[in-house]
Amino acid sequence: MDVLHERCAGIDISKRDAKVCVRTPSPRRKGTFTQQTTTFGATTNAILDLREHLLGAGVTLVVMEATGDYWKPFYYLLAEELNVILVNARQVKNLPGRKTDVSDAAWLAQLGSHGLVRASFVPPQPVRELRDL
């Protein structure tokens, strides 16, 4: 299967934190990839640290999944400098493959690198402000 994004990150967001998997090409073997999974908090400073971590890794696509409104601070802060897509949890769970709580972020990174996920609609800034009213 073709790889569309060699450097991709998957983020599984919960109320307290986010599990982040960065998938990058392996320096040892051509055509293989390494995955590094870390946990970042849900505070503004932690999300800004996450953004710097992703920029430092050269990530070209960030795929995130969350239930409820927990995705909003991550999306808004990361989308300022990165290509971020929010995916529907139901769509990702319907795709075949390993899907457990432990491997959610890695699974999102892998799906994103192959272009197998479709972005959910996130309204532009003016529409979000009207909705908040």
HUWO-V908608 format. One record per pair of residues at least 24 apart in sequence whose C-alpha atoms are under 8 Angstrom apart, sorted by sequence separation. I is the first residue (numbers start at 1). J is the second residue. If there is no record, write none. Layout:
i: {I,I}
j: {J,J}
This chain:
i: {17,18,61,63,65,16,17,92,16,47,51,91,15,47,51,55,44,48,47,48,87,47,87,88,22,42,87,88,86,87,85,86,22,85,86,86,22,65,64,9,63,63,62,63,7,9,62,7,8,11,13,61,7,8,9,10,11,12,13,14,61,7,8,9,10,11,12,13,14,6,7,8,9,10,11,12,13,5,8,15,5,14,13,13,37,37,35,23,21,22,20,21,19,20,23,22,23,21,12,11,12,10,11,10,9,10,12,9,10,11,10,11,9,10,9,10,8,8,10,9,8,8,7,5,6,5,4,5,3,4,5,3,4,2,3,1}
j: {41,42,85,87,89,41,42,117,42,73,77,117,42,74,78,82,73,77,77,78,117,78,118,119,54,74,119,120,119,120,119,120,57,120,121,122,59,108,108,54,108,109,109,112,57,59,112,58,59,62,64,112,59,60,61,62,63,64,65,66,113,60,61,62,63,64,65,66,67,60,61,62,63,64,65,66,67,60,63,70,61,70,70,71,105,106,106,106,105,106,105,106,105,106,109,109,110,109,104,104,105,104,105,105,105,106,108,106,107,108,108,109,108,109,109,110,109,110,112,112,112,113,113,112,113,113,113,114,113,114,115,114,115,114,115,114}
